[in-house]
């Protein structure tokens, strides 16, 4: 009988251990993310995240060469599109006035030293220009077009158009800006 009690005790111990193992396996199987489908879904989500990060980083590849090229482009832009002397601006505007056939009642220049100038590019100062040109509507349109397509950078800020009573001659008050290299 003694042997039977011993076997019964060993059987109970083995049964408890197997029950514990079964409980651990059930917890493992029911644990979120432990099933093969959940692991596959998690793996797919990680793959999508990797692809998204690769797409985000793609524009940064070769950034050092792009920055070098941008510096060269900016330097060329300054050399070709930004005059170094005030007289170049006035000569260019007089030439545009003559080429388009409009007349001007004077060109006023001003340099903005206010809040807006603080955010400008280095070694460049903004030049504000205000003038009124008069002529036929088609010539005024050519003047605006020539101003926008000129080799120098002219940025039109404001336009006021008025016509005489005859309607064939119009006056255009125009405010625009350009840039000048600082020396």
Buried (B, 14 or more C-beta within 10 A) or exposed (E): EEEEEEEEEEEEEEEEEEEEEEEEEEEEEEEEEEEEEEEEEEEEEEEEEEEEEEEEEEEEEEEEEEEEEEEEEEEEEBEEBBBEEEEBBBEBBEEBBEEBEBEBEEBEBEEBEEEEEEEEEEEBBBBBBBBBBBBEBEBBBBBBEBBEEBEBBBEEEEEEEEEEEEEEBBBBBBBBBBBBBEE
